[in-house]
Amino acid sequence: MKAKLKTTITKETPKTIHLEINKETFEIFCDAAGLYRKEFITLLNQSEEDHKKGRVTKRKSLSELLKS
């Protein structure tokens, strides 16, 4: 049985949404957002190595990493 993720929108503008997630459901949020996927973690590790070696590209969104 999947646990339910309870969030509250605390602020909303035309470009942003601010969510409030309690500590107990933070891991559920990370799982739902795909932050535990092996591919995502591999991309983060590659990005950290590139940053350490000075190979830095400015990005506006993490989705740009998935396109390359």
N, C-alpha and C positions, 0 to 999 in steps of 0.2 A: 504494500500500500504506500503510495506516494504521500509525503507530507505536504501540507498546503502552505504556500508562501503568502504571508499577510504583510502588505505594505500600505503606507499612507502617503499620498501626494501632499507634500508640505508647501510647495511653491511651484507655480507653473507660469512660464513666459512663452512667447511665440517660438523661441529657439530651445528652451530647456524645460526639463521636468525634474524636480527634486523629490526623491523618494526617501521615506524613513523606513528602515528595516531594523527589526529588533535583533539583538545579539543571538538569540536562540535560533533564528531562521536565516542567519547570514550564510551558512554553508549551503542551505537549500537554494538561496539566491545565486550563489556562485555556480552551483551545479546547473541550475536552469539557464544561466547565461553562458554556459559552456566554458567556464574558466578552469575546469578540471580536465578538459579534454587534452589528450597527449599532444595533439597537433598545436594547440594554443600554447601549452607550456614550452614546447620546442621552439615556437616562434619567439616567445619571450626570452628564452636562453640565447637564441641567435642574436636577437636585438641587443641584449646586454653585452655579448662579446663584441659586436660591431661598435657599440658605444665605447667600450674600453679601448678599442683600437683606433678610435677617431673616425670611423666610418658612420657618420650621422646624417640622416635625412629628416628634414622636418615633415611631420605628418599632422593632418588635421583629425584623423580618425583611425582607430585600430582596424577598421574594415579595409583600409588601404593595404595593410599587410597581407590580408587574405587574398587580395586580387593578384598579388605578385607571385 
